[in-house]
Amino acid sequence: MTWLVILLCFLGYMAAHIADISVQNQSLMDNELINLLLKLRNEEFYDTLLVYGKDCEFHSVIKNVDVAVVLVSDSMNFEWNFSSLTLILSCGPDIDNGGPNSTSIKLQRNRRLVLLKEDFQPSNICNIYTQKEQYNIALVRENFTKSKSIYTCRYFQDPNVDEVNLSGTKPIFIEQFQNMKGKAIRIVPDLLPPRVMLYQDANDGELKMIGYVANLITNFAQKVNATLQLDFLKPSTSITEISRMAKDDELDMGITLEASLNTSNLETSSYPYLLTSYCLMVQVPAKFPYNLVYALIVDPLVLGIIFVLFLLLSVLLIYSQKMSWQDLSVANILLNDKSLRGLLGQSFPFPLNASKKLRLIFTILCFASIMLTTMYEAYLQSFFTNPPSEPEICSFQDVGSYNRRIAMSALEVNGLIKTNNSHFREIRMDDLEIFDNMPECYELRDAFNLSYNYVVTGDRWRSYAEQQTLFKEPVFYFARDLCFSRLIFLSVPLRRHLPYRHLFDEHMMQQHEFGFVNYWMSHSFFDMVRLGLTSLKDLSRPLAYTPSLLMDDISWIMKIYLAAIVLCVFCFLLEIGVDKWKRWMKFRNLQILNTC
């Protein structure tokens, strides 16, 4: 019996000792993990811990941390709306199950610390995470208290695992895509100048790209030490195929621009590259012909005032000559020789011994004559030097009134209809010329074809404006009052889970900050000339220079002069006829009286 009691006491002591050792080991494990979390926080700040998986050592550690903790036991099938500064702690090598794409993208760059069992190889785990395009992975074993080793995945080196000691100074997580060591980036260009232009380098014979979108991609590839794997669309394929390929992960980057606010999925668009407008490219109104200049000078309201002034001066002259209304008649007022010749700046007979009132009226008449003739001559000389232009298009509803249809591709028309653009609805479909072949429409626009007006973005217009500085006269102008949209964000299509998206967005903003994008856009026209895509030829088709006026230029003067002569002859004949009729009537009345 005594031996039994001794045996039970011994077993109880051993159980208590083993439990104490287990508690001490757990405490040591917690301390080491806390030190590891502190080191990770010093390397890159985090304010949230996401603990994923079933119960493990991480769950006991989170009781002693001073940051927010999110526990996920089974699946990542939820919409992540927490802080982006999150460190993920995974209780095992199981890849995060499920979850929407938005959550996967938000957590793709986040650092992951995975707890491994003894029988798992770190290199195999890194390969599994690499296939899921998750690269910021660090692994610790369950015996971390003894080894104090952290295994970090290195995607661009062989072997793909690097061992880091907890007490060492070597960083655990690094930005792996800053040096891609020649890894290929799959790209597809839209070949729309001046965005993307291909040429063959004369030195090495390689096919290279230039343009304010192509330069952005090529500079990024050089920055991260990557190569570009170039692929092309089929000739009959729409450029929207590039966006489709980005959504289906068939390419990494599309060398084109798409309106990011109009896309249904912003996950396949980069940070906005350009902020531009989408407006009409309208023909510069033609100059009025010289034969219409004479009538343009005098406004109808001014002409009415001059006519009223003529009537008043005629009435005053008729009354002031005899100080009576005896000679006042419609004929004397409308055909007053002195008033008419005086307003036209011609000489007229001045009566002798004129009264002061009559002299004052003549003074007013002479002053009005000087003002009218001087102003008319000044306007006439100015308009003959540079005739005024015909009225411009003021609204979308007036497009059809100017006999110029708007040439648009079917792709652009469908885009405006899809976005329910209010300005586009104001245009009648009869005023549109829709091209199923978009390059054909762009060729007409590049050639400054005067048969149509066109639509153009603000970035493309810059090269057109630069080209027209070489013309004798500009052909088109950018109608800022006729814009379908004044604020369009143009982005580069990207693959959904592109792991270096943040580096590309940062690179894009740096190019803007240092002025490279503005420089590329300002030199885009000269790049097109250098590659033979456009010429320095004057496409304005100016009118032939004539050293003197033609008969057609003074046709209105001749017509008015002829009409005035005809009117004078008619009035003269009418006056003679009326006088003869009066004499005949008087003679007839005398005969009747004599017979009586």
C-alpha positions in Angstrom: 0.0 0.0 0.0 2.9 2.3 0.8 4.5 1.7 -2.5 1.2 2.5 -4.3 1.0 5.9 -2.5 4.6 6.7 -3.4 4.0 5.8 -7.0 0.9 8.0 -7.2 2.8 10.9 -5.7 5.6 10.5 -8.1 3.2 10.4 -11.1 1.5 13.5 -9.9 4.8 15.3 -9.5 5.9 14.3 -13.0 2.6 15.5 -14.5 2.9 18.8 -12.8 6.5 19.2 -13.9 5.6 18.3 -17.5 2.7 20.8 -17.5 5.0 23.5 -16.1 7.6 22.7 -18.9 4.8 23.0 -21.5 3.6 26.3 -20.1 7.2 27.6 -20.1 7.7 26.4 -23.7 4.4 28.1 -24.7 5.5 31.2 -23.0 8.9 31.2 -24.8 7.1 30.6 -28.1 4.8 33.5 -27.4 7.7 35.8 -26.5 9.6 34.9 -29.7 6.6 35.4 -31.9 5.9 38.8 -30.2 9.5 39.7 -30.9 9.0 38.6 -34.5 5.9 40.7 -34.8 7.7 43.7 -33.4 10.5 43.3 -35.9 8.0 43.1 -38.8 6.3 46.2 -37.5 9.6 48.1 -37.4 10.3 47.0 -41.0 6.9 48.1 -42.2 4.2 49.5 -40.0 0.9 47.6 -39.7 -2.1 48.4 -37.6 -4.2 45.3 -38.1 -3.6 41.6 -37.6 -5.6 39.1 -39.7 -5.4 35.6 -38.1 -6.5 32.9 -40.5 -7.0 29.2 -39.7 -7.8 27.0 -36.8 -6.4 27.4 -33.3 -2.6 27.7 -33.2 0.2 29.6 -31.5 -0.9 32.8 -33.1 -4.1 32.9 -31.2 -2.3 33.0 -27.9 0.0 35.8 -29.1 -2.8 38.2 -30.1 -3.8 38.6 -26.5 -0.6 40.6 -25.9 -0.6 42.8 -29.0 -1.8 46.4 -29.1 -3.3 46.4 -32.6 -6.7 45.5 -34.0 -7.2 41.8 -34.6 -9.5 40.1 -37.1 -10.1 36.3 -36.7 -11.0 34.2 -39.7 -11.5 30.5 -38.9 -12.5 28.9 -42.2 -12.8 30.9 -45.4 -11.9 34.3 -46.8 -15.3 34.6 -48.5 -16.0 38.1 -47.4 -15.5 41.7 -48.6 -12.4 43.1 -47.0 -13.1 46.7 -45.8 -10.4 47.0 -43.1 -7.1 48.8 -43.1 -4.7 48.1 -45.9 -1.8 48.1 -43.4 -2.6 44.5 -42.4 -0.3 41.7 -41.5 -1.8 38.2 -42.2 -1.0 35.4 -39.8 -1.8 31.9 -41.2 -2.1 28.9 -39.0 -0.8 26.4 -41.5 0.2 26.2 -45.1 -3.3 25.9 -46.4 -3.9 28.6 -49.1 -6.6 31.1 -48.2 -9.8 29.6 -49.4 -12.3 31.5 -51.6 -13.1 35.1 -51.4 -14.2 37.7 -54.0 -11.6 39.2 -56.4 -11.7 42.5 -54.7 -10.6 40.9 -51.4 -7.9 39.0 -53.1 -6.6 42.2 -54.8 -6.7 44.2 -51.6 -4.8 41.5 -49.7 -2.4 40.5 -52.5 0.4 42.8 -51.4 -0.1 42.3 -47.7 2.7 40.4 -45.8 1.9 36.9 -44.7 3.5 35.0 -41.8 2.7 31.2 -42.1 3.2 28.7 -39.3 4.6 25.4 -40.7 4.7 21.9 -39.3 7.9 20.0 -39.2 7.2 17.9 -42.3 6.6 20.8 -44.7 9.3 22.1 -47.0 9.5 25.9 -47.3 10.4 25.8 -51.0 7.2 23.8 -51.8 5.1 26.3 -49.8 6.6 29.2 -51.7 5.8 27.6 -55.0 2.2 27.1 -54.0 1.9 30.8 -53.0 3.6 31.9 -56.2 1.0 30.1 -58.3 -1.6 32.1 -56.4 0.5 35.3 -57.2 1.1 36.0 -53.5 4.8 36.9 -53.0 5.2 38.5 -49.6 5.4 35.2 -47.7 7.4 34.4 -44.6 7.4 31.0 -42.9 8.2 29.9 -39.4 8.3 26.3 -38.0 6.7 25.1 -34.8 10.2 24.8 -33.2 10.8 28.6 -33.7 12.0 29.0 -30.1 15.0 26.8 -30.9 15.9 27.7 -34.4 14.8 31.4 -34.4 14.9 31.1 -38.2 12.4 32.7 -40.6 12.1 31.4 -44.2 11.2 34.1 -46.7 10.1 33.4 -50.2 12.3 35.0 -52.9 10.6 34.8 -56.3 13.4 36.0 -58.5 16.3 33.9 -57.1 17.3 30.2 -57.0 16.7 28.7 -54.5 13.4 30.5 -53.9 13.8 30.5 -50.1 16.0 32.7 -48.0 16.7 32.0 -44.3 16.7 35.0 -42.0 17.6 34.9 -38.3 15.4 36.7 -35.9 18.3 38.5 -34.2 19.9 39.4 -37.6 19.7 42.7 -39.4 18.7 41.2 -42.8 15.1 42.3 -43.7 12.5 39.6 -43.8 10.3 41.1 -46.5 11.7 43.0 -49.5 10.1 44.6 -52.6 10.8 41.7 -55.0 9.6 43.3 -58.2 12.1 46.2 -58.1 14.4 43.8 -60.0 12.5 41.3 -62.1 15.8 39.9 -63.6 14.6 39.8 -67.1 11.1 38.4 -66.5 8.8 39.0 -69.4 5.8 41.5 -69.3 3.1 40.5 -71.8 1.9 43.6 -73.7 -0.4 44.3 -76.6 -0.3 47.8 -78.3 -3.2 49.4 -80.1 -0.9 51.0 -82.7 -2.8 54.3 -82.6 -0.3 57.2 -83.2 0.8 59.2 -81.3 0.1 56.9 -78.4 2.0 53.9 -79.7 4.3 53.9 -82.8 6.5 51.0 -83.9 9.8 51.4 -85.6 12.9 49.3 -86.3 16.0 50.5 -84.6 18.7 51.1 -87.2 21.5 50.1 -84.8 20.4 46.6 -83.6 17.4 46.0 -85.9 15.1 45.4 -83.0 11.4 46.4 -83.1 10.8 49.2 -80.6 8.0 51.5 -79.6 7.6 55.2 -79.1 4.8 57.4 -78.0 3.5 59.0 -74.8 1.9 55.7 -73.8 4.5 53.4 -75.1 7.3 55.4 -73.4 5.5 54.9 -70.1 5.6 51.1 -70.5 9.2 50.8 -71.9 10.6 53.1 -69.1 8.9 51.0 -66.5 10.3 47.8 -68.0 13.8 49.3 -67.9 13.3 50.5 -64.3 12.3 47.0 -63.0 14.8 45.2 -65.2 12.1 43.3 -67.2 11.7 42.4 -70.8 8.6 43.2 -73.0 6.9 40.3 -74.7 5.1 42.0 -77.6 2.0 40.7 -79.2 -0.3 42.2 -81.8 -4.0 42.3 -82.5 -5.4 41.0 -85.8 -6.0 43.7 -88.4 -9.7 43.4 -88.2 -9.9 43.3 -84.4 -11.2 46.2 -82.4 -8.9 47.8 -79.8 -11.5 46.9 -77.1 -10.1 43.4 -77.4 -7.1 44.7 -75.4 -9.4 45.4 -72.4 -11.0 42.0 -72.8 -7.6 40.3 -72.8 -6.6 42.2 -69.6 -9.8 41.0 -67.9 -9.2 37.4 -69.0 -5.5 37.5 -67.9 -4.2 37.0 -71.4 -1.8 39.9 -71.0 -0.1 41.9 -68.3 -0.4 45.4 -69.7 -2.3 46.9 -72.6 -0.5 49.7 -74.4 -3.7 51.7 -74.9 -5.9 54.0 -73.0 -9.5 53.4 -71.8 -11.9 55.6 -69.9 -11.6 54.2 -66.4 -14.8 55.7 -65.1 -16.8 54.1 -67.9 -15.4 50.6 -67.2 -17.5 48.2 -65.2 -14.5 46.8 -63.3 -11.9 49.2 -62.0 -9.8 46.2 -61.0 -8.4 45.9 -64.5 -7.5 49.6 -64.8 -4.4 51.4 -63.6 -4.2 54.7 -61.8 -5.6 57.4 -64.2 -2.8 58.3 -66.6 -4.4 61.3 -68.3 -7.2 63.7 -67.5 -8.6 65.0 -70.8 -11.8 66.1 -72.5 -13.7 64.6 -75.4 -14.9 67.3 -77.8 -15.7 68.1 -81.4 -13.0 68.9 -83.9 -14.8 71.5 -86.0 -13.8 73.2 -89.3 -12.7 76.7 -89.0 -15.5 78.9 -90.4 -14.8 80.3 -93.9 -14.3 84.0 -94.4 -17.1 86.0 -95.9 -16.5 86.9 -99.5 -15.5 90.4 -100.4 -18.8 91.1 -102.1 -20.7 90.7 -98.9 -18.4 92.9 -96.8 -20.2 96.1 -97.7 -23.4 94.9 -96.1 -21.8 93.3 -93.1 -20.4 96.7 -91.9 -23.8 98.3 -91.4 -25.9 96.6 -88.7 -29.6 96.6 -89.4 -30.2 98.6 -86.2 -27.6 101.2 -87.2 -29.1 101.4 -90.7 -32.5 102.1 -89.2 -31.0 104.9 -87.0 -29.3 106.4 -90.1 -32.6 106.3 -92.0 -34.4 108.1 -89.1 -31.7 110.7 -88.9 -32.0 111.2 -92.7 -35.8 111.8 -92.3 -35.3 114.3 -89.4 -32.6 116.3 -91.3 -34.8 116.4 -94.4 -37.8 117.7 -92.5 -35.7 120.3 -90.7 -34.1 121.5 -94.0 -37.4 121.8 -95.7 -38.9 123.8 -92.8 -35.8 126.0 -92.2 -35.5 127.2 -95.8 -38.9 129.1 -95.7 -39.8 128.6 -92.1 -43.1 126.9 -93.2 -44.5 123.5 -93.9 -45.6 124.5 -97.4 -43.1 122.3 -99.3 -43.3 119.4 -96.9 -44.2 116.2 -98.8 -43.2 112.6 -98.9 -41.3 113.0 -102.1 -39.4 116.0 -100.8 -38.5 114.1 -97.6 -37.4 110.8 -99.2 -35.6 112.4 -102.1 -34.1 115.3 -100.3 -30.9 116.0 -102.3 -29.1 118.0 -99.7 -29.7 115.6 -96.8 -28.8 112.5 -98.9 -25.6 114.0 -100.3 -24.6 115.4 -97.0 -24.9 112.1 -95.2 -22.9 110.4 -97.9 -20.1 112.9 -97.6 -20.7 114.7 -100.9 -20.9 118.4 -101.6 -24.2 120.1 -102.0 -25.3 123.7 -102.7 -25.3 126.0 -99.7 -28.0 128.7 -99.8 -27.0 132.3 -99.6 -28.0 134.4 -96.6 -28.9 131.3 -94.7 -30.4 131.8 -91.2 -28.7 130.7 -88.0 -31.0 127.8 -87.6 -30.3 126.6 -91.1 -26.6 126.9 -90.5 -26.9 124.9 -87.3 -28.8 122.1 -89.2 -26.0 122.1 -91.9 -23.4 121.8 -89.1 -25.2 118.7 -87.7 -25.5 117.3 -91.2 -21.7 117.7 -91.8 -20.8 116.3 -88.5 -23.0 113.2 -89.1 -21.4 112.9 -92.6 -17.9 112.9 -91.2 -18.7 110.3 -88.5 -20.5 108.0 -90.9 -18.0 108.1 -93.7 -15.0 107.8 -91.5 -16.3 104.8 -89.5 -17.5 103.0 -92.7 -14.2 103.5 -94.4 -12.3 102.2 -91.4 -14.4 99.1 -91.2 -14.2 98.6 -94.9 -10.4 98.7 -95.0 -10.2 96.4 -92.0 -12.6 93.9 -93.4 -10.9 93.9 -96.8 -7.6 93.2 -95.0 -9.1 90.3 -93.0 -12.7 89.5 -93.7 -14.8 88.3 -90.8 -15.6 84.6 -90.4 -18.9 83.0 -90.8 -20.7 82.1 -87.5 -19.5 79.1 -85.5 -21.4 76.1 -84.3 -22.8 77.1 -80.9 -24.7 73.9 -79.8 -25.0 70.2 -80.7 -28.5 70.9 -82.0 -27.0 73.3 -84.7 -24.7 70.7 -86.1 -27.0 69.8 -89.0 -27.5 73.5 -90.0 -23.9 73.8 -91.2 -23.9 71.1 -93.9 -21.1 69.2 -92.1 -21.8 65.8 -90.7 -19.8 64.4 -87.8 -17.6 61.4 -88.7 -17.5 58.9 -85.8 -16.5 55.2 -85.5 -19.2 52.7 -84.4 -17.1 52.0 -81.3 -17.3 55.6 -80.2 -21.0 55.9 -81.0 -21.8 52.7 -79.0 -19.7 54.0 -76.1 -21.7 57.3 -75.9 -25.0 55.4 -76.2 -23.9 53.0 -73.4 -23.0 55.9 -71.1 -26.3 57.7 -72.0 -24.5 60.9 -72.9 -26.9 63.8 -72.8 -25.1 65.9 -75.4 -24.9 63.0 -77.8 -28.7 62.7 -77.6 -29.1 66.2 -78.9 -27.5 65.3 -82.3 -29.8 63.8 -84.9 -28.6 60.5 -86.3 -28.9 62.0 -89.8 -26.1 64.4 -88.9 -23.7 61.5 -88.1 -21.5 59.5 -90.5 -20.8 56.2 -88.7 -17.8 54.2 -89.8 -17.6 50.5 -88.9 -13.9 50.6 -89.7 -12.3 52.8 -87.1 -8.9 53.2 -88.9 -10.8 54.6 -91.9 -12.4 57.3 -89.8 -9.1 58.2 -88.2 -7.4 58.4 -91.6 -9.9 61.0 -92.8 -9.3 62.9 -89.6 -5.5 62.7 -89.9 -5.8 64.0 -93.5 -7.9 67.0 -92.3 -10.6 65.9 -94.7 -13.1 68.8 -95.0 -16.1 66.7 -95.8 -16.8 66.1 -92.1 -16.3 67.3 -88.6 -14.7 64.9 -86.1 -14.5 64.0 -82.4 -11.2 64.0 -80.7 -9.7 63.8 -77.2 -7.7 66.7 -75.8 -4.4 64.7 -75.8 -4.8 63.8 -79.5 -5.7 67.4 -80.4 -2.3 68.6 -79.1 -0.5 67.0 -82.1 -3.2 68.3 -84.5 -2.7 71.8 -83.1 1.1 71.5 -83.5 0.7 70.3 -87.1 -1.6 73.2 -88.0 1.0 75.7 -86.9 2.8 74.8 -90.1 -0.3 75.6 -92.2 -0.9 78.9 -93.8 -4.3 78.9 -92.2 -5.7 76.6 -89.6 -8.3 74.1 -90.9 -9.9 72.8 -87.7 -10.3 74.1 -84.1 -11.0 72.3 -80.8 -14.6 73.3 -79.9 -14.4 73.5 -76.1 -18.1 74.5 -76.0 -19.1 71.3 -77.8 -17.7 68.6 -75.5 -19.3 65.2 -74.8 -17.3 65.1 -71.6 -14.9 67.7 -70.1 -13.5 65.3 -67.6 -12.3 61.8 -68.8 -9.8 59.7 -66.8 -7.8 57.6 -69.2 -6.1 54.6 -67.7 -3.9 51.7 -68.9 -5.5 48.3 -68.9 -3.8 45.9 -66.5 -4.2 42.3 -65.6 -6.5 41.8 -62.6 -3.9 40.3 -60.1 -0.8 42.1 -61.5 1.6 41.9 -58.5 3.6 45.0 -59.4 0.6 47.2 -60.0 1.6 49.5 -57.2 5.1 50.0 -58.7 3.6 50.8 -62.0 1.2 53.4 -60.5 4.1 54.9 -58.6 6.2 55.0 -61.8 3.3 56.7 -63.6 3.0 59.5 -61.0 6.8 60.0 -61.1 6.7 60.5 -64.9 4.1 63.2 -64.4 5.9 64.8 -61.6 9.2 65.1 -63.6 7.3 66.4 -66.7 8.1 63.5 -69.0 4.5 62.9 -70.0 4.0 66.6 -71.0 7.3 66.4 -72.9 6.3 63.3 -74.8 2.9 64.7 -75.7 4.4 68.0 -76.9 6.9 66.1 -79.2 4.4 63.5 -80.4 3.9 65.3 -83.8 7.6 65.5 -84.5 8.0 61.8 -83.6 5.3 61.0 -86.2 7.1 63.1 -88.8 10.4 61.4 -88.0 8.8 57.9 -88.4 7.0 58.9 -91.7 3.5 58.6 -90.2 2.7 62.2 -91.2 4.2 65.0 -93.2 5.0 68.6 -93.0 2.9 69.4 -96.0 0.4 72.2 -95.8 -3.0 70.6 -95.8 -5.0 73.8 -95.4 -5.6 74.4 -99.1 -5.5 78.2 -98.9 -7.2 80.3 -101.6 -5.1 81.6 -104.5 -3.7 85.1 -103.9 -5.2 87.9 -106.0 -3.3 91.2 -106.2 -6.4 93.2 -106.9 -10.1 93.2 -106.5 -12.2 91.2 -108.9 -15.4 92.2 -110.5 -17.2 89.7 -108.3 -15.9 91.5 -105.2 -17.7 94.7 -106.1 -20.7 93.1 -107.6 -23.0 94.3 -104.9 -21.8 97.9 -105.5 -22.5 97.6 -109.2 -25.9 96.0 -108.5 -26.9 98.8 -106.1 -25.6 101.4 -108.5 -27.6 99.9 -111.3 -30.7 99.7 -109.1 -30.3 103.4 -108.1 -29.9 104.5 -111.7 -33.1 102.5 -112.7 -34.9 104.1 -109.7 -33.8 107.6 -110.7 -34.8 107.0 -114.3 -38.1 105.6 -113.2 -38.7 108.6 -110.9 -37.7 111.0 -113.7 -40.1 109.4 -116.1 -42.8 109.3 -113.4 -42.3 113.0 -112.7 -42.5 113.8 -116.4 -45.5 111.6 -116.9 -47.3 113.1 -113.9 -46.6 116.6 -115.1 -47.9 115.8 -118.6 -50.9 114.1 -117.1 -51.7 117.2 -115.0 -51.3 119.5 -118.0 -53.5 117.3 -120.1 -56.1 117.2 -117.4 -55.9 121.0 -117.1 -56.2 121.4 -120.8 -59.1 119.1 -121.0 -60.9 120.9 -118.2 -60.4 124.2 -120.1 -61.9 122.7 -123.2 -64.9 121.5 -121.3 -65.4 125.0 -119.9 -65.1 126.7 -123.3 -67.6 124.4 -124.8 -70.0 125.2 -122.0 
